[in-house]
Amino acid sequence: MGLDIESSKKIVEEVLEAYPQKARKDRQKHFQINTEESQSCGTCALKSNIKSRPGVMTPRGCSYAGSKGVVWGPIKDMVHISHGPIGCGQYSWGTRRNYATGTLGIDNFTAMQVTSDFQETDIVFGGDKKLEIIMREITEMFPLAKGISVQSECPVGLIGDDIEAVSKKMSKELDMPIVPVRCEGFRGVSQSLGHHIANDAIRDFVLGRAELAETGPYDVNIIGDYNIGGDAWASRILLEEMGLRVIAQWSGDGTLNELEIAHKAKLNLIHCHRSMNYMVEHMEKAYGIPWMEYNFFGPTKTYESLRAIAALFDETIQENCEKLIARYKPQMDAIIAKYRPRLESKKVLLMIGGLRSRHTVGAYEDLGMDIVASGYEFAHKDDYEKTFPMMQEGSIIMDDPTAYELEELAQKLNVDLVGSGVKEKYVYHKMGVPFRQMHSWDYSGPYHGFDGFKIFAKDMDMTVNSPVWNLIPKKAKVQKEEASI
Amino acid sequence: MSKDRLELPDYNTLFSEERFVQQRENKKQFEAPCCEQETAEALAYSQTAEYMAKNFDRKAVVINPHKACQPLGSIMAALGFEKTLPFVHGSQGCNSYFRSHLSRHFKEPTPAVSSSMTEDAAVFGGMSNLIDGLENAVALYKPEMVAVCTTCMAEVIGDDLSAFIGNARQKGVVSEDFPIAYCNTPSFVGSHTTGYDAMMKGILSYLYDRSGIQAAPGSGEETGEKLNVLLGFEPYTGNFAEIRKILDAFDTKYTFLGDHSGNYDSPATGEYEYYYGGTKLADVPLAANALATLSLQKYTLKKTQEYIGTAWKQPVTALSTPLGVTGTDRLLEAISELTGLPVPASLTEERGRVVDALTDSHPYIHGKRVALVGDPDLLIGLIGFCLEVGIEPVHIVCSNGDVEFNEVKFKDEAEALLATSPYGSEAKLYIGNDLWHMRSLLLNDPVDLAIGSSHLKFAAKDANVPLVRIGFPIFDRHHMHRYPILGYQGALNLLTLIVNTVLDELDRNNSGFNYDLVR
């Protein structure tokens, strides 16, 4: 089935009417309706990875969020300094749910806020001296910390601090890796540049610095899985059951050592391509390690991915893969048999970061749900090129959509479920539209792999079919439109 | 529904399964982890007095602080006014953090926009961002006022808000008479409470100045006799309702200056409105004619109080959050003094009922040693409540406690208050310290209860102390902010929270003999 292309176009036009001319002209370039043409053309017209318009309520964050919040923060045995004023570290403290083993504050430093808490004097005289003392104090407070990263907040880059020099000096003095990361929030247009900067820092300061005692033909890395609610664990178990040996997990539940030895793998498996593609490309060039993107959301995509991964190895692995699928398939079929009838044809609008807006489409489709619109906060052109073919005709693809646009679209498309973030969530509760947070899994998860799909299906059913929505009167306008159909 | 129940273990139980236990064991070979003995030793060391001494010796690093930055408070202040859109001038990521942080606490939307400044704005300044931003924000979100605050980026490069807003008007993106209040909120000064104060003062002074009204305090001109009431950075929407109930019982007229309880407790009606409730903009200049102003967060609202006292020439009675019976008594006395009205009988009766409840529960709370964490005004209220019921504050951490009111430091006032009661004799205040210090305190000098925000849960867990969630932010429990903690009703709610935590602990830790049906 498909959606009506013309009516989707009209809906987008109507939504954008509210904008002043200059902003409307810009925003028009960030929408595209999925047609046969756009699915096949290599260069879609949709604009992405450019500046957000001021004042429109963009969902985007900043470079610091991309580096500290996404890439570096989950490395559990290093201490990550939020370097600058108090806020950034406070707001990103423990909110992403990147699970890790270990004892918090002893050998695991993930859900903590370690900061230089800049005061006016630090702005005036610079924070380099203070940063040195902080690093010494960190080794006193956390004797088992394996390394330190410096996550720069906006002022650091504006006042001319030399965190590179401090890191170099202190790395020698303290005899541990200290990684300066120039992820000041004003750099770039979203979290995305922060991912890139964080990747470069891994490349320049960590990768290749340790060896693996024994290597084997089945050594792989999981790249770009942040272990939200345990995602990476639910993924790793499948690869291991298939006979592969996961030598590094980047970066959810990850360690400094795993960053250092990853270059010894035979294959890089990348889940969140957007945030870590820079590293797999670097490892391909520098170490000749091939990489492939995989998708562990929903059984259809998971089967496909497992087989594609197995195809890169020998028959033993391929046989294991088929056995694995045969073992899990009945469980997956039971889940679909239970939940699909309850979710069939429900309309979904997604707006997530840089991956899940396309990667979760298959999981929704396994449950019979229709993605009518999907958008990203910070995707690039290559992400959109991969998105169009995954979506049905007539669906709306959007880049960096504003709060206003999403609210209007959700109503005009009369969706049954919105999947986005905490800033969006409560708006839809007012409207009576079922909503799931798709960054934090709404404090549930994991959603990856076969274990994850069970939870995903249960959660979507719970939210779409909760009787609480029946207590909210449907908006009068929507009822009228329904009646006229 | 239960007939075809499937086994669906999630993050709570899934990873306890044997296959995941093995996975974790196997993963260790790639982690180069510290050996178990090393970890055990480091854990044991972190619990010692020796470690605590080093911990308190820290000069520079801040670990798990209990404060946020200025613009967060500014957004809350802006959302206390009718149809007002908070506008954060600077990097856009800050705004997303503020919106998320506030929404995680209130479980409500936080409408706010940013001027999305990037590297070029760092070089050339953010004027065009501010101008474009105002044009877009007003077109899309149709506010009746925009309230601009700044991120540290805009502060460091020295953007001039007043000039930029003037230029925006000149360019015609907003009309000359469209209200735009503003304040500077550098994140490297003070905390979220400082930012609340800055925006509150910014909005009051802006709306007053543009009205052309000359304050005639006490005249009640156009409005009748009125009291202005400010609650400050108030994480409890229920506290607004409680104050309203109290003032209505007095049968006095009043104006809340800043009331975000509409925005942060709005109904699910099937439609989203962006703006709910708040102080009417037109009421602000009229508030200058009120009899007096009552502030309920005297440390938070320092500059706002000074402004009202000088520019509006109004008597200002400033209290800390009125918690407990004594705190509420003082609040009622203050209202009575300011309005000349007697304390209503209904409140006196309510007081009696709450005191009755306190007498019922005293055996379980008397002598309980507690640790407290919070903003200065909340702590003054909490200390007062503890002392009046026989709870003994022991460790009191205030990360943003370097503040004063009427030239008295918060620390001095808190210590003086503790000195009034034998139950305060053990207490020690830690100003500017953080929750990693608190962890050492809890481990080295254990208490019965920890009282504070969700952020205290880590230290409380490490020290195996039950946590009573009071303050901001509360991310991991639902709806607590919808119930008041101030006033007599609030005292009852605080008591219920605390006594039932104690009783839960008694049951949970029962020896087998003392699992009593009646307590």
Interface residues (C-beta under 8 A of the other chain):
Chain A: A18 Y19 P20 K22 A23 K51 S52 R53 P54 G55 V56 M57 T58 P59 R60 G61 C62 S63 Y64 A65 D77 I81 G84 P85 I86 G87 C88 Q90 Y91 S92 W93 T95 Y99 T101 G102 T103 L104 G105 I106 D107 A111 M112 Q113 V114 T115 S116 D117 F118 Q119 E120 D122 I123 K130 I133 I134 E137 I138 E140 M141 P143 L144 K146 E153 C154 P155 G157 L158 I159 G185 F186 R187 G188 V189 Q191 A210 L212 G229 G230 W233 A234 R236 I237 E240 V246 I247 A248 Q249 D253 T255 L256 N257 E258 I261 A334 I335 K338 T402 A403 Y404 E407 G421 V422 K423 K425 Y426 V427 Y428 H429 K430 M431 G432 S444 G445 P446 D451 K454 I455 K458 I472 P473 K474 K475
Chain B: D4 L6 L8 P9 D10 Y11 L14 F15 R19 F20 Q23 R24 N26 K27 F30 E31 A32 P33 C34 E38 T39 A42 L43 Y45 S46 K54 N55 R58 K59 A60 V61 V62 I63 N64 P65 K67 A68 C69 P71 L72 F87 G90 S91 Q92 G93 C94 S96 Y97 F98 R99 S100 H101 S103 R104 K107 E108 P109 T110 P111 A112 V113 S114 S115 S116 M117 T118 E119 A121 A122 N129 L130 D132 G133 L134 E135 N136 A137 V138 A139 L140 Y141 T151 C152 M153 V156 I157 P186 S187 F188 V189 S191 S266 P267 A268 T269 G270 E271 Y272 E273 W436 R439 H455 F458 D462 F475
